[in-house]
Amino acid sequence: MKVIIVGAGVIGITTAYYLEAEGHEVTVVERQDRAGMETSFANAGQLCRYTARPWAGPSVPAMIFREMGRASAPYLVRLRFDPQMWRWLVSFLAQCRTSKYQKTRSNLLRIAIHSSNLMDDLIARENIDFDHCRYGVLHLFQDQKSLDYASEDERRFANADIRGETLDYASCVAIEPALNQCQTSFAGGILHQHEQTGDAHQFTAKLARILAGRGVSFEYGVEAQKFITEGESVSSLITNGGTIKADAIVIGAATNSAKLLSPMCPNLPIYPVKGYSITIPTGGYNGAPKIGIHDSSRKIGFSRLGDRLRAAGTAEFGAPNTQPSQSRIEALRDRARTIFPGAGNFEAAQTWAGLRPMTPDGAPVLGQTKWKNLFVNTGHGSLGWSLACGSGHILADLLAGRAPRIDLSGLTVDRFF
Ligand SMILES: Cc1cc2nc3c(=O)[nH]c(=O)nc-3n(C[C@H](O)[C@H](O)[C@H](O)COP(=O)(O)OP(=O)(O)OC[C@H]3O[C@@H](n4cnc5c(N)ncnc54)[C@H](O)[C@@H]3O)c2cc1C
């Protein structure tokens, strides 16, 4: 089958990987001049197996209102006239109820485990170097109440292997000695030993090169614009570089997916939620953590990527462009320096902002649209790096007419219509 994938982020590239492996003739259409240059470029790097959680949770509405207007707020809502944002936020807040949170958490856990297993297979087969670490991720909590709440949430997992281990702060420091220099206090942490970290951009770029060597065609600098339909199917993709015929089309265009799909599949609720990262060179310093860290009070993830430390996170609503706000970058830099003062050269850190393609419930949008051969693989929000292999594999199953290995409840496009 001739398949076009729109988007060469981590989602489009992993989809291409599984489709090429099945013998399809794959063309990837990407508006940038290389793979992995947008949201997959400098994320927090955390590969969540058991810690894939929706953002929409019971404690979030209070956090949003409490922190309103602060540059360092984990969730910052910019008050502006943006009906799409307000509509999206209302749906997001409706997802914060405990029952909704638990349902989405279980849907995300299913696909995250599937994805993590596939990622392990892919790494073993393809030998890609992407500053990958398997030391686990330690979630730190500033106050006892949040630690107790998160521990309680862990205990809800029937399977004890999935639960993280609750630790007092002295035990956290014993596990990660770089915390010895930390200049703020934490009540304790939860250690998730199975979690991994790695550089999503390196992975995406290197996998794209491998695929090019296997015959996948890459149309870089080409923007997908419209579809030509025939009956209940799409027959071609119109781009700024011409029209491409296809037997099937997969949209992996992240925050741009909704706009591209709007005539075919109107009102897909994918909103661009901005996040920030700084990448600190650690050469010549010895205070960077080895293990992944998640600062739960500020929603910042830290991942050691070879001789760099990536600090990334926070959410900004109402700033749908990738222009970094200097005050948000400085707040991130200050927080990183407070926790790991000896980690590296903070002034030389590379700064970045990216747009998460977020759905209100925080789960991706996978599968066939009402058009027989038009598929979506998008809306991965804060978890696209973690869910990429699973999502790509599911798309390959669906295109082949096979039942995917996991139940897709809560993960498909029809939940919005
Ligand atoms: C600050 C931050 C921290 C994060 N941390 C983590 C983390 O620790 N773990 C995790 O799992 N996830 C994390 N994420 C989320 C993760 O980075 C994203 O979910 C993931 O990168 C999305 O991948 P994607 O391929 O869908 O999007 P992208 O990488 O944005 O790829 C989409 C591609 O589509 C192309 N495109 C769009 N429209 C068109 C068009 N019309 N024609 C042609 N090409 C088009 C774009 O140019 C782009 O290259 C984080 C995100 C942010 C912002």
The ligand as a Tripos MOL2 file, in Angstrom:
@<TRIPOS>MOLECULE
LIG
   53    58     1     0     0
SMALL
NO_CHARGES

@<TRIPOS>ATOM
      1 C1          8.2810   21.2470   27.4950 C.3       1 LIG1
      2 C2          7.8350   19.8780   27.0500 C.ar      1 LIG1
      3 C3          8.2300   18.7530   27.7740 C.ar      1 LIG1
      4 C4          7.8150   17.4710   27.3730 C.ar      1 LIG1
      5 N1          8.2810   16.3860   28.0380 N.ar      1 LIG1
      6 C5          7.9010   15.1370   27.6600 C.ar      1 LIG1
      7 C6          8.4050   13.9920   28.3340 C.ar      1 LIG1
      8 O1          9.2350   14.0850   29.2380 O.2       1 LIG1
      9 N2          7.9350   12.7780   27.9550 N.ar      1 LIG1
     10 C7          7.0210   12.6340   26.9540 C.ar      1 LIG1
     11 O2          6.6080   11.5060   26.6930 O.2       1 LIG1
     12 N3          6.5810   13.7090   26.2560 N.ar      1 LIG1
     13 C8          6.9850   14.9450   26.5890 C.ar      1 LIG1
     14 N4          6.5260   16.0370   25.9160 N.ar      1 LIG1
     15 C9          5.5450   15.8460   24.8320 C.3       1 LIG1
     16 C10         6.1840   15.4140   23.5460 C.3       1 LIG1
     17 O3          7.3250   16.1920   23.2710 O.3       1 LIG1
     18 C11         5.1620   15.5640   22.4070 C.3       1 LIG1
     19 O4          3.9590   14.9060   22.7510 O.3       1 LIG1
     20 C12         5.6870   14.9420   21.1250 C.3       1 LIG1
     21 O5          6.9060   15.5290   20.7850 O.3       1 LIG1
     22 C13         4.6800   15.1490   19.9990 C.3       1 LIG1
     23 O6          5.2400   14.5430   18.8570 O.3       1 LIG1
     24 P1          4.6000   14.8070   17.4450 P.3       1 LIG1
     25 O7          5.3860   14.0160   16.4600 O.co2     1 LIG1
     26 O8          3.1320   14.6170   17.5300 O.co2     1 LIG1
     27 O9          4.7970   16.3680   17.2250 O.3       1 LIG1
     28 P2          6.0140   17.1860   16.4960 P.3       1 LIG1
     29 O10         7.3190   16.7340   16.9810 O.co2     1 LIG1
     30 O11         5.6350   18.6060   16.6390 O.co2     1 LIG1
     31 O12         5.8500   16.6970   15.0100 O.3       1 LIG1
     32 C14         4.7920   17.1230   14.1680 C.3       1 LIG1
     33 C15         5.4130   17.4830   12.8470 C.3       1 LIG1
     34 O13         4.3930   17.7860   11.9240 O.3       1 LIG1
     35 C16         4.8790   18.7810   11.0550 C.3       1 LIG1
     36 N5          3.7320   19.4190   10.4240 N.ar      1 LIG1
     37 C17         2.7050   20.0610   11.0150 C.ar      1 LIG1
     38 N6          1.8250   20.4900   10.0750 N.ar      1 LIG1
     39 C18         2.3100   20.0910    8.8850 C.ar      1 LIG1
     40 C19         1.8460   20.2420    7.5520 C.ar      1 LIG1
     41 N7          0.6840   20.8580    7.2670 N.pl3     1 LIG1
     42 N8          2.5880   19.7400    6.5540 N.ar      1 LIG1
     43 C20         3.7740   19.1110    6.8270 C.ar      1 LIG1
     44 N9          4.2610   18.9470    8.0680 N.ar      1 LIG1
     45 C21         3.5230   19.4360    9.0820 C.ar      1 LIG1
     46 C22         5.6480   19.7020   11.9960 C.3       1 LIG1
     47 O14         6.5780   20.4950   11.2910 O.3       1 LIG1
     48 C23         6.2930   18.7240   12.9480 C.3       1 LIG1
     49 O15         7.6110   18.3860   12.5710 O.3       1 LIG1
     50 C24         6.9390   17.3330   26.2640 C.ar      1 LIG1
     51 C25         6.5610   18.4590   25.5350 C.ar      1 LIG1
     52 C26         7.0030   19.7210   25.9110 C.ar      1 LIG1
     53 C27         6.5990   20.9190   25.1070 C.3       1 LIG1
@<TRIPOS>BOND
     1     1     2 1
     2     2     3 ar
     3     2    52 ar
     4     3     4 ar
     5     4     5 ar
     6     4    50 ar
     7     5     6 ar
     8     6     7 ar
     9     6    13 1
    10     7     8 2
    11     7     9 ar
    12     9    10 ar
    13    10    11 2
    14    10    12 ar
    15    12    13 ar
    16    13    14 ar
    17    14    15 1
    18    14    50 ar
    19    15    16 1
    20    16    17 1
    21    16    18 1
    22    18    19 1
    23    18    20 1
    24    20    21 1
    25    20    22 1
    26    22    23 1
    27    23    24 1
    28    24    25 2
    29    24    26 1
    30    24    27 1
    31    27    28 1
    32    28    29 2
    33    28    30 1
    34    28    31 1
    35    31    32 1
    36    32    33 1
    37    33    34 1
    38    33    48 1
    39    34    35 1
    40    35    36 1
    41    35    46 1
    42    36    37 ar
    43    36    45 ar
    44    37    38 ar
    45    38    39 ar
    46    39    40 ar
    47    39    45 ar
    48    40    41 1
    49    40    42 ar
    50    42    43 ar
    51    43    44 ar
    52    44    45 ar
    53    46    47 1
    54    46    48 1
    55    48    49 1
    56    50    51 ar
    57    51    52 ar
    58    52    53 1
@<TRIPOS>SUBSTRUCTURE
     1 LIG1         1 GROUP 0 **** ****
